[in-house]
Amino acid sequence: MMAVLTTLYKTLQAKETLKREQTLVLSFAGAVFIHVMVWTLLPMMLQNNASLDMVEGLAWGREWQLGYEKDPPLFAWVIELITTWSNKGLWISYLAGQLCVATVFFSVWQLGRRIATDAEALVGALLLEGVYYFNFPTPEFNDIVLQMPFAALFGWLLHKAITGNRLTDWFLSGIVASLGLWSRYSMGAYLLPLALFMIAHPVARRRLASPGPWILVLTSTLLFLPHLYWIVKSGFVSIEYVGRRAPEITKITAFLKCFLSFLGAQLLALLPMLLMAIMLWRWKSSRTWLQLKWKNFDQAYVTTLALGPIAISLFLSIITARPLRAMWGAPLWCFGGLFIVMAIRPALTTKRLRYFGRAWFVVLLLPIAFFILDQLYAPKITGNEKRTHFPGTELAQTVADRWHAAIKSPLKYVAGDTWYAGNISFYSSERPSTMFSHGSFRFSPWIDPQDLKRSGAVLIWDATHEGDAIPAALATQYTNAMLQPPVTLDGDVSVYRIGLAFVTPKTLENLETIEHNEK
């Protein structure tokens, strides 16, 4: 009789455990689904034009190069592919951005399930909703957003590789590491501290005697070689850009000001998550309020994942005397929530999980409300229209119509202001190749100078700030450019005055010369 009762008790306990696990899985899936749907639909309803990073990426992506002036090429390739597939529908970029964020949540959740309880894994993943970088700015799909899922996937897969030592996991880790670098060089902020961790921690260090880590290194290196070749061949233009973006600061006071400004921006970005963490701390399960043990492999690994990227970024900033920009911190916090949970190990009862769910919902709603207000009312208050409300389609159509009325030949090239030229390149049905005016043929190797002369080009600039005359940089490069009447466009709250000039095709110039001689 006693054996029967024991078996029955164990069966009921197993069913209860299974039911709890299923509830936690459904809670995670539901929360991620809500996040993805909300942040996909909001920009679809409130924005009608591509963002700056998108038009820049699209101008590059149509050229299919191994690298570009500012970045590795993966973002440009991805945005070109998906917008071509969607027939220039912007909804696909909004969805892509949220799928990147969802992948971060999923990867953190999966790692959490390997090293903690299912409840702790759920909380560790959903705490990321309280990080600014994973909600408000994500409708602007760009290289930063694209790098995030690869950083998170790498953290999860590398743990599987170290603990299980399966060659498949090492190989997949190498692929993901390379894709992260193809997205953005800041993937190195994860690779370097984890490489140091592999050397420093005894559990991980033992794997160096096996083929797995070397398969990871070989795979990632071989896959990244084409871009490394491009970096050298291009004269290190993308590396130079990083230097220009973060110029060296020699004065210690000026550097400290920038350094502290970056740290302050990161603190503000993490503030909602930290407030939720305080609530969790009050539910701690032991008197040891902070549990960070180097000998415990899982805790040491998560600590490295969570703090290593920001630590290495700050260290490089200090030794090079180059400041960090606030948004560069965006990919560095993928494992912040899981780190907090592993550090304080809160007692997560069903009742307390419900409280956490309500807090998560509030944290979800706040940036949504701010995003709506920002899109609807901020331009009217400030008088500055957002780029995502710009009449890009109208600009492209107006310029194309003027070109064809005057030149009678295909529009193959546009050169000038990044924003205006990028909009024309994307929204024009002819998708002309683009040369941004701040650069040169070195930054646009896909443009053949001789073909540009044969085909002609549109020159475009911000006449409001630069005047109606052709800017000196463009006038010097295109000496035969013919000034056109400026384009005036009405936005919701702004009036745009856009300078325009045409570089006459060489074939048309030759034809006009022949006709003149015949007369």
RAGI-V583604 format. One record per residue. RES is the residue in one letter. PHI is phi in degrees with one decimal (none if undefined). Layout:
RES_PHI, RES_PHI
//
This chain:
M_none, M_-63.2, A_-64.9, V_-64.6, L_-64.0, T_-63.8, T_-62.8, L_-63.5, Y_-63.2, K_-64.6, T_-65.4, L_-63.7, Q_-65.1, A_-65.3, K_-64.4, E_-65.2, T_-63.6, L_-63.7, K_-62.5, R_-65.3, E_-63.0, Q_-63.8, T_-63.8, L_-66.3, V_-63.5, L_-65.0, S_-63.9, F_-63.2, A_-60.7, G_-65.5, A_-64.5, V_-66.7, F_-61.2, I_-61.5, H_-58.5, V_-62.2, M_-66.0, V_-63.1, W_-80.2, T_-87.8, L_-74.4, L_-56.2, P_-66.4, M_-61.4, M_-85.0, L_-111.2, Q_-124.6, N_-129.9, N_-140.5, A_-64.6, S_-81.1, L_-61.5, D_-62.2, M_-69.5, V_-65.9, E_-66.6, G_-63.6, L_-69.0, A_-63.1, W_-78.6, G_-61.1, R_-66.8, E_-93.9, W_53.2, Q_-97.5, L_-82.8, G_-177.4, Y_-137.9, E_-50.6, K_-105.6, D_-146.5, P_-61.0, P_-90.9, L_-60.7, F_-60.9, A_-61.7, W_-64.3, V_-63.9, I_-66.1, E_-67.0, L_-62.3, I_-73.2, T_-74.4, T_-65.6, W_-63.3, S_-88.1, N_57.6, K_68.4, G_-73.1, L_-72.0, W_-56.8, I_-67.7, S_-72.6, Y_-64.3, L_-65.3, A_-59.6, G_-60.7, Q_-74.2, L_-67.5, C_-63.7, V_-64.8, A_-60.5, T_-65.9, V_-61.5, F_-55.9, F_-63.2, S_-64.8, V_-64.0, W_-61.2, Q_-64.7, L_-63.6, G_-60.5, R_-68.6, R_-79.4, I_-117.3, A_-145.1, T_-76.6, D_-61.3, A_-66.5, E_-65.8, A_-63.2, L_-61.3, V_-65.8, G_-60.5, A_-76.2, L_-74.8, L_-59.5, L_-65.5, E_-62.4, G_-87.5, V_-101.3, Y_-50.0, Y_-65.9, F_-100.4, N_-135.6, F_-55.0, P_-84.7, T_-70.5, P_-60.3, E_-88.0, F_-64.7, N_-152.2, D_-65.4, I_-65.8, V_-63.8, L_-68.0, Q_-72.7, M_-53.4, P_-64.0, F_-69.6, A_-62.8, A_-68.7, L_-61.1, F_-63.0, G_-60.3, W_-70.7, L_-66.8, L_-65.8, H_-62.2, K_-60.6, A_-66.3, I_-67.8, T_-78.2, G_-95.4, N_54.5, R_-87.7, L_-61.6, T_-61.5, D_-67.1, W_-63.4, F_-64.5, L_-63.7, S_-60.8, G_-65.3, I_-63.2, V_-65.2, A_-59.9, S_-66.8, L_-62.2, G_-62.1, L_-70.3, W_-66.3, S_-83.4, R_-165.0, Y_-65.1, S_-67.8, M_-57.7, G_-61.0, A_-66.8, Y_-93.1, L_-65.8, L_-66.1, P_-64.6, L_-73.0, A_-65.3, L_-63.8, F_-62.6, M_-59.8, I_-80.6, A_-83.6, H_-86.2, P_-60.9, V_-65.6, A_-70.7, R_-61.6, R_-61.6, R_-71.4, L_-66.0, A_-83.2, S_-104.1, P_-72.1, G_-52.6, P_-58.9, W_-75.8, I_-65.5, L_-59.1, V_-63.0, L_-64.8, T_-62.3, S_-64.5, T_-67.6, L_-62.6, L_-69.6, F_-90.0, L_-56.4, P_-57.6, H_-73.2, L_-60.6, Y_-60.3, W_-63.7, I_-56.5, V_-67.3, K_-62.7, S_-79.8, G_79.0, F_62.7, V_-65.9, S_-72.1, I_-72.1, E_-60.3, Y_-61.6, V_-58.7, G_-65.3, R_-68.8, R_-69.5, A_-127.8, P_-65.7, E_-64.3, I_-112.1, T_-86.8, K_-81.1, I_-61.7, T_-67.5, A_-66.3, F_-65.6, L_-60.5, K_-62.0, C_-66.5, F_-61.8, L_-69.5, S_-63.4, F_-63.5, L_-62.2, G_-63.2, A_-64.0, Q_-67.4, L_-62.0, L_-62.9, A_-64.4, L_-92.9, L_-55.4, P_-58.5, M_-64.5, L_-66.4, L_-66.1, M_-64.5, A_-66.4, I_-60.5, M_-62.2, L_-66.9, W_-60.1, R_-67.9, W_-106.6, K_-61.8, S_-94.8, S_-147.4, R_-74.6, T_-78.7, W_-78.6, L_-133.4, Q_-117.0, L_-123.3, K_-124.9, W_-64.8, K_-69.4, N_-79.2, F_-57.4, D_-62.9, Q_-68.6, A_-64.8, Y_-65.4, V_-65.7, T_-60.8, T_-64.1, L_-62.3, A_-80.3, L_-104.3, G_-59.2, P_-60.3, I_-71.0, A_-65.3, I_-68.3, S_-66.4, L_-66.2, F_-62.6, L_-65.5, S_-62.1, I_-69.5, I_-73.2, T_-98.5, A_57.9, R_-116.3, P_-75.6, L_-97.6, R_-88.9, A_-54.1, M_-70.2, W_-67.0, G_-79.7, A_-56.1, P_-80.6, L_-87.6, W_-114.4, C_-59.0, F_-110.6, G_-62.8, G_-65.7, L_-65.7, F_-60.4, I_-60.6, V_-64.0, M_-68.8, A_-77.9, I_-105.7, R_41.8, P_-68.0, A_-82.7, L_-102.4, T_-77.5, T_-59.7, K_-64.1, R_-71.6, L_-64.3, R_-64.9, Y_-59.6, F_-62.8, G_-59.6, R_-67.6, A_-63.4, W_-60.8, F_-64.8, V_-63.6, V_-64.0, L_-66.5, L_-73.8, L_-59.5, P_-66.7, I_-63.5, A_-62.3, F_-65.9, F_-62.9, I_-63.3, L_-62.8, D_-64.0, Q_-73.3, L_-86.3, Y_-118.5, A_-57.9, P_-60.9, K_-70.9, I_-76.6, T_-85.7, G_80.2, N_-110.5, E_-76.1, K_-75.9, R_-60.2, T_-73.7, H_-110.6, F_-69.5, P_-81.4, G_-64.4, T_-61.7, E_-64.9, L_-62.1, A_-60.4, Q_-66.7, T_-62.4, V_-65.6, A_-62.1, D_-62.6, R_-64.9, W_-59.9, H_-67.8, A_-68.7, A_-95.3, I_-106.8, K_63.8, S_-148.5, P_-59.2, L_-90.0, K_-103.4, Y_-137.9, V_-135.3, A_-132.5, G_143.2, D_-50.6, T_-54.3, W_-68.4, Y_-69.8, A_-64.0, G_-64.3, N_-64.4, I_-63.0, S_-61.2, F_-79.0, Y_-85.0, S_-71.3, S_-65.0, E_-86.8, R_46.8, P_-63.5, S_-69.0, T_-121.4, M_-124.4, F_-75.1, S_-65.8, H_-74.9, G_-110.4, S_-158.0, F_-62.8, R_-63.0, F_-88.4, S_-132.0, P_-67.8, W_-74.0, I_-94.6, D_-86.4, P_-54.5, Q_-69.4, D_-68.4, L_-62.7, K_-65.5, R_-67.8, S_-96.8, G_80.8, A_-159.9, V_-94.9, L_-107.2, I_-139.9, W_-156.6, D_-84.7, A_-70.1, T_-60.7, H_-101.7, E_-107.1, G_90.0, D_-75.6, A_-70.3, I_-62.8, P_-57.6, A_-56.5, A_-60.5, L_-77.1, A_-62.7, T_-67.6, Q_-79.3, Y_-120.7, T_-70.1, N_-97.9, A_-67.6, M_-106.9, L_-65.0, Q_-116.4, P_-58.6, P_-63.3, V_-92.7, T_-115.3, L_-124.8, D_-99.4, G_-93.0, D_-65.9, V_-130.4, S_-119.8, V_-114.4, Y_-103.7, R_-112.9, I_-120.7, G_-72.5, L_-142.8, A_-147.9, F_-115.9, V_-92.4, T_-66.3, P_-58.7, K_-61.8, T_-63.0, L_-70.8, E_-62.7, N_-63.4, L_-63.6, E_-65.3, T_-65.7, I_-63.0, E_-61.9, H_-65.5, N_-66.9, E_-64.8, K_-69.3
//
